[in-house]
Amino acid sequence: MDILEAISLHGGKISTILTYANLSHDRCVKYLEELLEKGLVEEGADGYALTERGYKFLQELKRAERLAEAFGFRL
């Protein structure tokens, strides 16, 4: 979720994603490849951007997180 939030809130440059998501470069690239394969992000001239599917997925993750927190769980 951190990568999707980083792209959504701060833009999709790899340096920004690394900082916000607190990941190593190798791990971040691996996760981005998976998100690309799943159609949640797309790569462009300015870095990465959420697709419509990625935006919807992020919203559902946030919704699930709020629900879990309402029951005393932290995701």
Residue frames relative to the residue before (quaternion, step in Angstrom):
aa qw qx qy qz dx dy dz
M 1.0000 0.0000 0.0000 0.0000 0.00 0.00 0.00
D 0.6003 0.5923 -0.3665 0.3930 3.61 1.05 -0.69
I 0.6485 0.5097 -0.3273 0.4609 3.59 0.96 -0.79
L 0.6640 0.4970 -0.3092 0.4653 3.58 0.88 -0.89
E 0.6552 0.5001 -0.3107 0.4734 3.59 0.98 -0.80
A 0.6279 0.5398 -0.3382 0.4471 3.57 0.97 -0.83
I 0.6701 0.4850 -0.2960 0.4776 3.56 0.91 -0.91
S 0.6727 0.5164 -0.2947 0.4404 3.56 0.91 -0.93
L 0.7849 0.3731 -0.1725 0.4637 3.58 0.84 -1.00
H 0.8282 0.2603 -0.0773 0.4903 3.56 0.97 -0.88
G 0.6030 -0.5507 0.3705 0.4426 3.60 1.22 -0.08
G 0.5142 -0.7209 0.4125 0.2140 3.49 -1.25 0.45
K 0.3429 0.7146 -0.5401 0.2829 3.59 1.07 0.52
I 0.5809 -0.6313 0.3857 0.3396 3.55 -0.93 0.94
S 0.6393 0.5303 -0.3376 0.4428 3.62 0.96 -0.77
T 0.6450 0.5119 -0.3137 0.4728 3.58 1.04 -0.76
I 0.6482 0.5116 -0.3147 0.4680 3.57 0.95 -0.87
L 0.6407 0.5340 -0.3232 0.4471 3.59 0.93 -0.90
T 0.6776 0.4969 -0.2876 0.4597 3.56 0.90 -0.94
Y 0.7222 0.4563 -0.2616 0.4491 3.57 0.73 -1.06
A 0.7472 0.4018 -0.2178 0.4826 3.59 0.91 -0.93
N 0.3073 -0.7898 0.4805 0.2257 3.59 1.32 -0.17
L 0.4253 0.6853 -0.4659 0.3640 3.55 0.85 1.07
S 0.5217 -0.5708 0.5105 0.3759 3.54 -1.28 0.35
H 0.6554 -0.5228 0.3678 0.4022 3.56 -1.21 0.48
D 0.6725 0.5135 -0.3042 0.4377 3.60 0.83 -0.99
R 0.6785 0.4840 -0.2922 0.4691 3.57 0.89 -0.92
C 0.6369 0.5328 -0.3240 0.4534 3.58 0.98 -0.84
V 0.6541 0.5068 -0.3107 0.4678 3.59 0.92 -0.91
K 0.6286 0.5364 -0.3299 0.4563 3.59 0.99 -0.82
Y 0.6866 0.4739 -0.2815 0.4741 3.59 0.89 -0.94
L 0.6372 0.5251 -0.3302 0.4574 3.58 1.00 -0.77
E 0.6175 0.5377 -0.3423 0.4609 3.59 1.03 -0.75
E 0.6591 0.4985 -0.3052 0.4733 3.58 0.98 -0.83
L 0.6535 0.5042 -0.3117 0.4707 3.60 0.97 -0.83
L 0.6126 0.5309 -0.3370 0.4789 3.59 1.11 -0.68
E 0.6633 0.5145 -0.2966 0.4553 3.58 0.90 -0.97
K 0.7069 0.4540 -0.2525 0.4801 3.57 1.04 -0.80
G 0.4839 -0.6976 0.4155 0.3264 3.58 1.28 -0.10
L 0.4599 0.6965 -0.4380 0.3339 3.58 1.21 0.46
V 0.7672 0.1348 -0.1001 0.6190 3.58 1.23 -0.47
E 0.1785 -0.7417 0.6316 0.1381 3.51 -1.35 0.32
E 0.3642 -0.7286 0.5409 0.2093 3.53 -1.16 0.64
G 0.0059 -0.8031 0.5948 -0.0339 3.54 -0.93 0.95
A 0.7643 -0.3649 0.2702 0.4579 3.54 -1.32 -0.15
D 0.7411 0.3907 -0.2119 0.5032 3.60 1.08 -0.70
G 0.7155 -0.3864 0.2481 0.5265 3.59 1.21 0.29
Y 0.7227 -0.4109 0.3333 0.4448 3.53 -1.11 -0.75
A 0.0758 -0.7709 0.6313 0.0367 3.53 -1.23 0.60
L 0.5142 -0.6142 0.4944 0.3374 3.54 -1.18 0.56
T 0.3528 -0.6701 0.6019 0.2535 3.52 -1.14 0.66
E 0.6830 -0.4341 0.3502 0.4717 3.58 -1.23 0.05
R 0.6388 0.5244 -0.3120 0.4687 3.55 1.02 -0.85
G 0.6495 0.5216 -0.3059 0.4610 3.59 1.02 -0.82
Y 0.6400 0.5179 -0.3185 0.4698 3.55 1.00 -0.83
K 0.6624 0.4960 -0.3061 0.4707 3.60 0.92 -0.88
F 0.6357 0.5322 -0.3209 0.4579 3.56 1.01 -0.85
L 0.6482 0.5129 -0.3120 0.4685 3.59 0.95 -0.87
Q 0.6462 0.5148 -0.3247 0.4605 3.60 0.94 -0.81
E 0.6601 0.4952 -0.3075 0.4739 3.60 0.98 -0.80
L 0.6197 0.5307 -0.3416 0.4666 3.59 1.05 -0.71
K 0.6538 0.5046 -0.3088 0.4717 3.57 0.96 -0.85
R 0.6305 0.5308 -0.3234 0.4649 3.56 1.05 -0.79
A 0.6592 0.4990 -0.2987 0.4766 3.59 0.96 -0.89
E 0.6311 0.5332 -0.3281 0.4580 3.58 1.04 -0.76
R 0.6522 0.5030 -0.3128 0.4731 3.60 0.96 -0.84
L 0.6403 0.5219 -0.3217 0.4627 3.58 0.98 -0.82
A 0.6582 0.5032 -0.3105 0.4660 3.58 0.89 -0.91
E 0.6603 0.5093 -0.3073 0.4584 3.58 0.95 -0.87
A 0.6087 0.5585 -0.3488 0.4426 3.59 1.08 -0.66
F 0.7243 0.3830 -0.2233 0.5280 3.58 1.21 -0.53
G 0.6325 -0.5892 0.3140 0.3926 3.56 1.25 0.34
F 0.5734 0.5684 -0.3884 0.4441 3.58 1.23 0.30
R 0.2017 -0.7516 0.6122 0.1398 3.53 -1.22 0.50
L 0.2640 -0.7765 0.5546 0.1409 3.58 -0.75 1.05
